[in-house]
Amino acid sequence: MSGATGTSPPWVRRPERRADERPLFLRELIAGAKAGSRVLDAGCGPGSWSYGERPDLRVVAFDVKFPPGPPPPAPHVAVLRADLARLPLRDASFDLVVCHYVLEHVIPLAACCDSLARLTRPGGTLYLSVPRSASFDDRLYRFAGLFAKYGMLKLGKRLEHQQRFDLARLVGLFYARGMVLRAFASIPAGFSWMNDPRTKPFQLAFTRVVAGLKRTLGLDLARDANIVLAFERTGETGLRRVTHVCRACGEHVIIDPPRPAPTEWTCPWCGATNPLGVPPDA
């Protein structure tokens, strides 16, 4: 979260939060946390931010593995090896829970979402960032992983992105767990995953091609690549379920058909007959 390497021109600036805007970005949430706040860095890697910037916070950081090495030790930081799906920490024990580009890598998604919601105190904040699966950036990343695994015969290689997300799915996952969305942003791709030593030599040339396509053809391959969200735990379930809409009156209906499923259903609002295709949750 720190360290500029050059001088930016005056027409390039950092995001600045207006007085009427809620904090959203990780830098803002860390800077705005009250002294003594308990902060969880879920799937921390080497650290999702520089913990030394706020020595007055109490940070718990964990990951299932630390390929680049764990975060550096500090008096206000506790680091442990743990699985997000089975986290041995007390309920509602953190004022801020950070999950920075982690959920796309997990397999037991429901259990991981349960943990994130469970550990956030009532009124506390969950910060979440994930790639948007329909973006060019995420599709390219997935293709690179598949090519390395099957094209280069690295059959033991794990495919990193296990989950696919869009905004509606993310909101639904956490509204079902007693959280509400307070702020979000769509973030363009920086192709920073190409900082890997194996792809770093191609990164600058590749991003120049991407920029050139946007300038000359209007084709923006970096657009809406990631989603950043800040949820508040309210304890109220905000997700409602609808499985079908009546073709005649347009009203919402929930259908839980028997098995085998019938081929038609009758609208409980207007009495019209509707065809029934694949049953919900079949």
C-alpha positions as CSV (number, residue, x, y, z in Angstrom):
1,M,0.0,0.0,0.0
2,S,3.0,2.3,-0.1
3,G,5.8,3.4,-2.2
4,A,5.5,5.5,-5.4
5,T,8.3,4.9,-7.9
6,G,8.0,8.0,-10.0
7,T,6.4,11.4,-10.3
8,S,2.9,11.4,-11.8
9,P,1.8,14.2,-14.1
10,P,-0.9,16.6,-12.7
11,W,-3.7,14.8,-14.7
12,V,-3.1,11.5,-12.8
13,R,-4.3,11.5,-9.2
14,R,-5.1,9.2,-6.4
15,P,-8.8,8.5,-5.6
16,E,-10.0,11.0,-3.0
17,R,-13.1,10.3,-0.9
18,R,-15.6,13.1,-0.8
19,A,-17.4,13.9,2.5
20,D,-20.5,12.2,1.3
21,E,-18.8,9.0,0.1
22,R,-18.3,5.9,2.3
23,P,-14.8,4.5,2.7
24,L,-14.3,1.6,0.4
25,F,-10.8,0.9,-0.7
26,L,-8.5,-1.0,1.6
27,R,-6.2,2.0,2.2
28,E,-9.2,4.1,3.3
29,L,-10.6,1.4,5.6
30,I,-7.3,0.8,7.3
31,A,-6.6,4.6,7.7
32,G,-10.1,5.1,9.1
33,A,-10.1,2.3,11.6
34,K,-10.3,3.4,15.2
35,A,-7.3,2.8,17.4
36,G,-7.5,-0.6,19.1
37,S,-9.7,-2.1,16.4
38,R,-9.4,-5.8,15.7
39,V,-8.6,-6.5,12.0
40,L,-8.6,-9.9,10.3
41,D,-6.5,-10.3,7.1
42,A,-8.0,-13.5,5.6
43,G,-5.8,-15.3,3.2
44,C,-3.1,-12.7,3.9
45,G,-0.1,-14.0,1.9
46,P,2.8,-11.7,2.7
47,G,0.2,-9.2,4.0
48,S,-2.7,-7.4,2.2
49,W,-1.3,-4.1,3.4
50,S,1.7,-2.8,5.3
51,Y,0.8,-3.6,8.9
52,G,3.4,-1.2,10.2
53,E,1.3,1.8,9.0
54,R,-1.1,1.3,11.9
55,P,0.7,-0.2,14.9
56,D,-2.3,0.8,17.0
57,L,-4.5,-1.8,15.4
58,R,-4.7,-5.4,16.5
59,V,-4.2,-7.6,13.4
60,V,-4.7,-11.3,13.0
61,A,-3.4,-12.6,9.7
62,F,-3.7,-16.1,8.3
63,D,-3.3,-18.2,5.2
64,V,-3.2,-21.9,4.2
65,K,0.3,-21.4,2.8
66,F,2.8,-18.6,2.5
67,P,4.6,-19.1,-0.8
68,P,6.3,-15.6,-0.7
69,G,6.7,-15.9,3.1
70,P,4.5,-14.8,5.9
71,P,4.0,-11.2,7.0
72,P,6.9,-9.8,9.0
73,P,6.5,-10.2,12.8
74,A,5.3,-7.2,14.8
75,P,4.0,-6.8,18.4
76,H,0.5,-5.9,17.2
77,V,0.3,-8.8,14.6
78,A,-0.6,-12.4,15.2
79,V,0.1,-14.7,12.2
80,L,-1.2,-18.3,11.9
81,R,-1.7,-21.0,9.4
82,A,-5.4,-21.8,9.0
83,D,-8.1,-22.6,6.5
84,L,-10.8,-20.0,6.0
85,A,-13.5,-22.7,5.7
86,R,-12.6,-24.0,9.2
87,L,-11.3,-21.0,11.1
88,P,-10.9,-21.5,14.9
89,L,-11.7,-17.9,15.9
90,R,-14.4,-16.5,18.1
91,D,-17.7,-15.3,16.5
92,A,-18.1,-11.5,15.9
93,S,-14.6,-10.8,17.1
94,F,-13.4,-8.4,14.4
95,D,-14.2,-4.8,13.6
96,L,-12.9,-5.1,10.1
97,V,-12.5,-8.3,8.1
98,V,-10.3,-8.1,4.9
99,C,-10.6,-10.7,2.1
100,H,-8.4,-9.3,-0.6
101,Y,-8.5,-11.4,-3.8
102,V,-9.0,-14.7,-2.0
103,L,-12.5,-16.0,-2.6
104,E,-11.9,-16.8,-6.2
105,H,-9.2,-19.3,-5.1
106,V,-11.3,-21.3,-2.6
107,I,-13.3,-24.5,-3.2
108,P,-15.8,-24.7,-0.3
109,L,-17.2,-21.3,-1.1
110,A,-20.3,-21.4,1.2
111,A,-18.2,-22.4,4.3
112,C,-15.7,-19.6,3.5
113,C,-18.5,-17.0,3.2
114,D,-19.9,-18.3,6.5
115,S,-16.6,-17.6,8.2
116,L,-16.2,-14.1,6.9
117,A,-19.7,-13.2,8.0
118,R,-19.5,-15.0,11.3
119,L,-16.2,-13.3,12.3
120,T,-17.4,-9.7,11.5
121,R,-18.9,-8.1,14.6
122,P,-22.5,-6.5,14.3
123,G,-21.9,-3.1,12.7
124,G,-18.5,-4.2,11.6
125,T,-17.2,-4.0,8.0
126,L,-16.2,-6.8,5.6
127,Y,-13.9,-5.7,2.7
128,L,-14.0,-7.9,-0.3
129,S,-12.3,-7.8,-3.6
130,V,-12.6,-10.4,-6.4
131,P,-12.1,-10.6,-10.2
132,R,-15.2,-10.4,-12.4
133,S,-15.3,-13.7,-14.2
134,A,-16.7,-12.2,-17.5
135,S,-13.8,-9.8,-17.9
136,F,-11.0,-10.3,-20.4
137,D,-8.5,-10.2,-17.6
138,D,-10.0,-13.1,-15.7
139,R,-10.5,-15.1,-18.8
140,L,-6.9,-14.6,-19.9
141,Y,-5.7,-15.6,-16.4
142,R,-7.8,-18.8,-16.6
143,F,-6.6,-19.6,-20.1
144,A,-3.0,-19.2,-19.0
145,G,-3.6,-21.6,-16.1
146,L,-5.3,-24.2,-18.3
147,F,-2.5,-23.9,-20.9
148,A,0.2,-24.4,-18.3
149,K,-1.6,-27.4,-16.8
150,Y,-2.7,-29.2,-20.0
151,G,-0.8,-27.6,-22.9
152,M,2.6,-27.7,-21.0
153,L,1.6,-31.0,-19.3
154,K,2.0,-29.7,-15.8
155,L,-0.8,-31.9,-14.7
156,G,-0.1,-31.5,-11.0
157,K,-0.6,-27.7,-11.2
158,R,-3.6,-26.4,-9.3
159,L,-6.0,-24.1,-11.3
160,E,-6.0,-21.0,-9.1
161,H,-9.4,-19.4,-9.9
162,Q,-11.9,-21.9,-8.7
163,Q,-14.9,-19.6,-8.4
164,R,-16.6,-17.2,-10.8
165,F,-18.2,-14.0,-9.6
166,D,-20.3,-11.1,-10.8
167,L,-21.8,-8.3,-8.7
168,A,-25.2,-10.0,-8.3
169,R,-23.7,-13.2,-7.0
170,L,-21.5,-11.5,-4.5
171,V,-24.3,-9.4,-3.1
172,G,-26.5,-12.4,-2.9
173,L,-23.9,-14.5,-1.0
174,F,-23.6,-11.9,1.8
175,Y,-27.1,-10.5,1.9
176,A,-28.1,-14.1,2.7
177,R,-25.6,-14.0,5.6
178,G,-27.0,-10.8,7.3
179,M,-24.8,-8.2,5.6
180,V,-25.6,-5.2,3.4
181,L,-23.6,-3.5,0.8
182,R,-22.4,0.0,1.8
183,A,-20.1,0.8,-1.1
184,F,-18.6,-0.8,-4.2
185,A,-16.5,0.0,-7.3
186,S,-15.7,-1.7,-10.6
187,I,-12.0,-1.7,-11.1
188,P,-10.1,-2.0,-14.4
189,A,-7.4,-4.5,-15.0
190,G,-3.8,-3.6,-14.2
191,F,-2.6,-7.1,-15.3
192,S,-0.6,-7.1,-12.1
193,W,-0.7,-10.9,-12.0
194,M,1.9,-10.7,-14.8
195,N,4.4,-9.5,-12.2
196,D,5.2,-13.2,-11.9
197,P,8.8,-13.7,-12.9
198,R,7.8,-15.9,-15.7
199,T,5.6,-13.3,-17.4
200,K,7.1,-10.1,-16.1
201,P,9.3,-9.6,-19.3
202,F,6.1,-9.5,-21.4
203,Q,4.0,-7.3,-19.1
204,L,4.9,-3.8,-20.4
205,A,4.6,-4.8,-24.0
206,F,1.3,-6.5,-23.4
207,T,-0.3,-3.6,-21.6
208,R,0.9,-1.2,-24.3
209,V,-1.0,-3.4,-26.8
210,V,-4.1,-3.2,-24.6
211,A,-3.8,0.6,-24.4
212,G,-3.2,0.8,-28.1
213,L,-6.4,-1.2,-28.9
214,K,-8.4,1.2,-26.7
215,R,-7.0,4.3,-28.3
216,T,-7.3,3.1,-31.9
217,L,-10.4,0.9,-31.9
218,G,-12.2,1.8,-28.7
219,L,-11.8,-1.8,-27.5
220,D,-11.3,-1.7,-23.7
221,L,-9.9,-5.1,-22.6
222,A,-9.2,-3.8,-19.2
223,R,-12.7,-2.6,-18.4
224,D,-14.6,-3.8,-15.2
225,A,-12.1,-6.5,-14.4
226,N,-12.4,-6.5,-10.6
227,I,-15.1,-5.7,-8.0
228,V,-14.3,-4.1,-4.7
229,L,-17.0,-4.1,-2.0
230,A,-17.6,-3.0,1.6
231,F,-20.3,-4.8,3.5
232,E,-21.7,-4.0,6.9
233,R,-23.0,-6.8,9.2
234,T,-26.5,-5.9,10.2
235,G,-27.9,-9.3,11.1
236,E,-30.8,-8.9,8.7
237,T,-31.2,-11.3,5.8
238,G,-31.6,-9.2,2.7
239,L,-31.7,-11.9,0.1
240,R,-35.2,-12.9,-1.3
241,R,-35.9,-15.9,-3.5
242,V,-37.9,-16.0,-6.7
243,T,-37.7,-18.9,-9.1
244,H,-40.2,-18.0,-11.9
245,V,-42.2,-15.1,-13.3
246,C,-45.7,-15.5,-14.8
247,R,-45.8,-14.9,-18.5
248,A,-49.3,-13.4,-18.2
249,C,-49.3,-11.1,-15.2
250,G,-45.5,-10.7,-14.6
251,E,-45.8,-11.5,-10.9
252,H,-43.1,-13.4,-9.0
253,V,-43.5,-17.0,-8.0
254,I,-41.5,-19.6,-6.0
255,I,-41.8,-23.1,-7.4
256,D,-40.6,-26.2,-5.6
257,P,-42.0,-29.0,-7.8
258,P,-42.3,-32.6,-7.0
259,R,-40.1,-35.2,-8.7
260,P,-40.7,-36.0,-11.5
261,A,-41.6,-32.4,-12.3
262,P,-44.8,-31.6,-14.2
263,T,-44.5,-29.8,-17.5
264,E,-46.7,-26.8,-16.5
265,W,-47.5,-24.6,-13.5
266,T,-50.5,-22.4,-12.6
267,C,-49.9,-18.9,-11.5
268,P,-51.2,-18.3,-7.9
269,W,-51.8,-14.6,-8.7
270,C,-53.8,-14.7,-12.0
271,G,-54.4,-18.4,-12.7
272,A,-52.6,-18.5,-16.0
273,T,-50.9,-21.7,-17.1
274,N,-47.1,-21.5,-17.7
275,P,-44.7,-24.1,-19.1
276,L,-42.2,-25.5,-16.7
277,G,-38.7,-26.3,-18.0
278,V,-35.8,-27.5,-15.9
279,P,-36.9,-27.5,-12.3
280,P,-35.1,-25.1,-10.0
281,D,-32.2,-26.7,-8.1
282,A,-32.6,-29.9,-10.1
